[in-house]
Amino acid sequence: MPTFLLSIFELLFGIAFLFGGGEFFVQGAVAVSSILGIPQLVIGLTVVSLGTSAPELFVSLNSLYQGSDDLAVSNVVGSNIFNILVVLGSSALIIPLKVESRLIRRDVPLLLAVSAAVWGMASAGEFTWQAGIALFIALLINTAWEIRTVREEPNDNKELFQKEFSTATTSTAIPKLLSGILLLTFGANLLVKGASSIATQLGVSEIVIGLTIVSVGTSMPELITSLVAAIKGRTDLAIGNVVGSSLLNLLFVLSSCAIFSGQKSLQVENLLIQKDIPIMVLSTLACMPIFWTKGKISRLEGILLLGAYLLYLTDQVIPYTQPNIHGYFRLIIICFILPLSIIIITINSIKYYKSI
């Protein structure tokens, strides 16, 4: 079998194992937590949220272990960009997503603040273990805050947690948990190996592969979870899944990689600092006025989010396919699309503040 085809199979099977491993991990972890007597509300806010981010965690840690800092960081950044632009955009195409006031008041501003903080930390060209500990402490504080404030939410949310975790059984808890960890580990190894091989054979940097193929693969659980929630009319879960997973990617996945990198620190390439991390921050910032418009994400706004990701993806690929026109493409984005987006965001922001 040709080497390139083998790498493709490794990539696809790696994604499949990650998806299956994430499912088993959530089921097993929920059951074990129930056995240990952990409150079901806490399980919902921690274990289940971690389940959708488990692929990013295992892939980034595996990349770090294999000495590929670029893949570890770009996977997190690319996943967050994919979550905001594609997962939200696709869900909005199914049904306009009603935005809860809690998201506007608390969760999205928090995600924006954390994203900006990560950008600031990365500007030095590395994430130190001290920065990783700071992000992890922020995760603990946010989790405690979530547990405290969610008790003030309507009863239907509490009943939802009760319903989701009432089926946890003890007989299969440990096998499911171990199976999930094994599948996640094996899938992460396959995905990283296949992605690195493809990058080498195509002459593409691991950063580009991490920002595109790998991040899309590890974000499949979030995409499917939000799409299913949107189909069932649970738009609050569709949006909450995106925001919660993006926060965990920064506060848990990135912090874990920085801590485990030790004294050598987690290295960050200039390309990520100058382009992709700012795009991640701007994507989160752009969500604010979208969320403000009539308290929902419309189908038109969903199309705009998907269009923005298509432009981002094209900008990643075009230097390797049509290098002669890449400069013109960048010029169109900088001179026309970016200013137009800023104008729209500013107008919507002014309309919102006048309405309150």
N, C-alpha and C positions, 0 to 999 in steps of 0.2 A: 504493500500500500504506500502511495506517495506520502512523503513527510508532511506536506501541507494539508492533505486530506486528513491524515491522522491527527494533526493539530486541531482541525475543525471539529472532529469527533470528540476529542478531549474537551474542547470548549463547550460543546453542546451537552455532553454527558455530565460535565462538571456543573453546569447550570441546573440540570435535572436532579442531580444528587443534592445540590444545595436546597432546591425547592422542597424535595421530600424530607430532607434532614431538618429543615426549619419547621415543617408540620409536626414531625415526630418530637422535636425538641419542645415545642409549645405544649403539646398534649402531655408529654412525660413530666415536664417541669410544673405544669399546673397541678397534676395529680400528686406529685411529691410535695408541693407546697401545701396542698390540702391535707395530706397526711401529717405534715409537721404543724398543722393548726394555724397557718398563716391566713389572715383574713382575706376573703375572696376579693374585696375591693382593692387591696394591696396587690394581689396577684394580677388583676386586670390592668393596673397602672404600671406594673413593672415587668413581670414575666412575659405576658402576651405582647407587650410593646417590644420587648427584647427579641421575641421570636422573629418578627419581620425584619429586624436589623441583624439577626444572627449571620446571614450570608455575608454581609459587608464586614462583620467582625472577623469571621474565620478567614475570608479571602485576604483582608488587609494584614492580619497577623501572620498568615502564611507567606504573604509577599515580603513582610519584614524579615521573617525567618530565613527566606531565600536571598536576602540582601537586596531586594528591590523596593527601596523607599518610594520611588516614583509611582509604582503601581499601588502601593498602600495608600498614599495620600490622594492620588488622582481618583481612586475608586470611591473614596468618601465624597470628594468634591463633585465628581460626576453623578453620583447617586442623588445628592441633594438637588442638583440642577434638574435631573430627570424627574425626581419626585414632584418638584414645584411646577415645572412646565408641562410634563407629559402626563403624570398621574392625575393631577388636578384638571388639566385640560381635557383629557379623555373622559374623566368622570363627569365633567360639566356637559360634554356632548350628549351623554345619556340622559341626564336630567339636570336642570339648573340647581346648583348647590347652594342651599341656604346656609348662610354663615352665622354661627352663634356669636352673640356679643362677647362671650368669654374669649373667643379666639382673637377678636379685634382688640380687646382691652388688655389681654395678658399674653397669650401663647405666641401669636405672630410677632409682636414687638420683642418678646424674649428671644425668639429664633433669630430675628434681625440683629439684636444686640450680641448674641453668641457668635453669629456669622461674622460680624464686624470685628469682634474680639479675636477670633481665629485668624482673620486676615492680618490684624495687627501683630499677633504672635508669629505668623509665618513670614512677615516682612524681613525678619533677621536671617531668613534662609534656612531655618531649622525650627523644629519643635523640641524643646528640651524636656527632660523628665519632670522638671519643676512646672512647666506649662501644662504637662499632662496631668499632674496632680491637681493643679488649679481647676482644670476643666472637670476632673472627676469629682472634686468637692462641690463644684457648681451643680453637677448632676445629682448628688445626694441632697443638696438643698432644694433643688427643683422638685425632686421626687417627694420629699417631705411636704413641700408646699402643695403639690398636686393632691396628695392624700388628705391633707387638711381641708383644702378648698373644695374638693369634689363632694364632700359631705353636704355642702350647701346647694348642690345641684338638684334638679327635680328628681322625684322618686323613680321615674321611669328608667333613668340611667342606672340607679342602684338595682332595680329589678332586672335590668339587662345583664349586669355582672352576675347576679344570682343565677339567672337562667343559663348563662354561658358556662359556668363552672360547677353546676350542680351534677353534671354527668361524669365528673372525674372519678376514676376507679383506682383502687390500690393495686390490683393484681397485675396490671400491665404498666405501672408507673415507671419502675426502674428500667425494664427492657426498652420502653419507648424513649426514655431519656438517653440511655446509652446508645441506642440505634441512631437517634437524632445527632448526637455528638460525633459518632463514627461517620455518618453520611455527610455531615457538614465538613468534617476534617478531610475526608476523601474527595468530596466535591470541590472544596477550596483548592486542594493540591492539583487536581485535574485542570481546573479553570485557570489557575495561575500558570501552570506548565504550558497549557495550550495557548494562552494569550501571549506569553513571552515568546514562544516559538513562532507564532504568527507575526508578531512585531519584528522579529529578527529576519524572517523570510521575506517580508514585504518591505523591509527597510523603514518601518514606521517606529517612532519612539514608543516606549512603554507608557508614557504619559497619555498619548492619544488613545492607545488601546484601553487604558484604564478609565479614561473619561468617557469612552463610547461603549465598546463591546462589554467590558467587564462590569461597568457600573449599571448598564442596562440589564445584564444577567442577574446581578445581585439585587436589583430593584424589582424583579418580577413579583415577589410576594406582596410588596406594597401596591403594585399596579393591580394585581388580581383581587386583593382584599378590598381596595377602594372601588373597583368596578362592580364587584358583587354587592358591596354596600349601597352603591348608587342605584343599581338595578332594583334592590329591595326597598329603595326609598329612604335609606338611612344616610342622608347626606352629611349629618354631623359626624358619623363614623368615617365616611370617605375623606373628609377634610382633616379630621383629628388624626387619622392614621398617617397622613402625609406630614403634618406638622410634628407629631410625636416622633416619627421615625427619623425625620431630618435632625431633630434635636439630639436624638440618641446617637446618630452618626457622628456628630461633632463632639458631644460631651462624653460618650462612652467609647465608640470605636476609635476615634482619633486620639483620645486621651490614653487608651490602652496601648496603642502603638507607640506613642511618645514615651510612656512609662517603661515599656519593655525594651525600648531602644537603648535605655541606660545612658551611660556617659557619652556615647557617640552621637546621641540625639537623632531625631527623625529628620532627615534632610528633605528640603523643599526646593524644587527647581524654580528658577526665575520666571519661566513661562507660566507656571501655576500662580505665582505671586502677582505678576503683572497683568494676567488675562483671566484665567479661569476662576480663581477665588473671587476677584471682583465681580465676575458675572454671576457667581453664586449669591453674593451679597445683593447685587442689583435685582436679581430674580426675586429674592425675598422682599426687597423694598417695593418692587412693582406690584406685589400681591396686596399691599396695604390699600391703595386706591381702588383696586379691583374688588376687594372685600367690602369697601365702603359703599359702592354703588348699589343702592337699594337692598343692602344686606344679603346679596347673593352673587354667585359667579354664574353669569349667563352663558348660553351656548356660544354666542359671539365672542365673549371673553375667553372661553375655552379654546376656540379656534385660534385666537391671537396667541395664547400660551403655546399651543402646539406649533404655530408658525414660528414663534421665537426659537423654539428648540430646533426646528428644521434649519433655521439660519445658523444656529450655533453648530449643529452637526455638519452643515455644509462647509463652514469655516474651518472645521477640524480636518475634513477630508480633502478639500480643494487644493491645498498645497502639494499633495501627493498625486493628484489626478490632473489638475489643470494649473500648474504653477504660474503660467504666464498671465492668467487673469485674476490671480489671488489678490494682487494689489488693488485692482479696480473694485473687486468685491468688497474688500475692507473699506475702500473709500466711500462706496455707496452706503454701507452700514453706518460709518462715522458721520458722514455729511447729511444723510437724509433720515435713515431709519431711527438712529439713536436720538437725534434732536426731536423728531416727531413723537417718539415714545415719552421723552421728558416733558414735552408740552402737554400730552394727554394726561400723564400722571399729575402734573401741576394743576391742570384745570379740574380734574376730578377731586384732588385734595382740597382745592379752594371751595368747590361745591359742597364737599362734606362738612368743612368747618363752618360754612355759612348756614348749614342745615341744623347744626346742633346748638 
